[in-house]
Amino acid sequence: MDQLAYSYEGNQLQKVVDSSNNTDGFKQGSTAAKHYDYDSFGNLKVDRNKGITGIKYNHLNLPVEILFDRGKITYLYTAIGEKINKVVIQGGGGFTVNYFDGFQYFMGKLLFFPTAEGYFNAETQNYVYQYRDHLGNVRLSYADANKNDKIDVGEIIEETNYYPFGLAHQRYKENNMIGVHDKDQLFSRIKRSFRRIVVLLMDQFCNIKTR
């Protein structure tokens, strides 16, 4: 478990120190006297723990450029703030993701589109069904890959459980699942990473002002 100490200046978080030496959970990436910088609107500009050296915003307070030590992420939106494009540049490479009404394209290739019960994996041509808890968290993802109208153990793509305070269990899937379909598992990880990027870099860093 983490053992976190928070430092504030007024109502703005300035520094978080983890004394637990636990590699899971919060990752303290800086020993500087100040970890976070903000603009005049309260939006995060610098996060030294995550190596974010600068964030630029548009007139809607949405991030248009996030600068890291070794790369950057840029976003493009419609006039009403709907995200339609993301470009990630790191080192000598990078990739582009396009969004259109729930459809997501990776480097011009359709990845998935949402359904009422989950999403359709365009690469494996499988419908992936998701069981969510009362908070909306995805707890179980599965697909009938062999089309036999039942779900075998090997067709469970991902299972996630949470501690009462919200942190996901670590290494649970590796210890409790066998025969996972590699493509759907990899795709689920990619999809989850996209979702985390959106949540962390848009909600936490941009729209949520420190109280």
Disulfide bonds with the S-S distance in Angstrom:
none
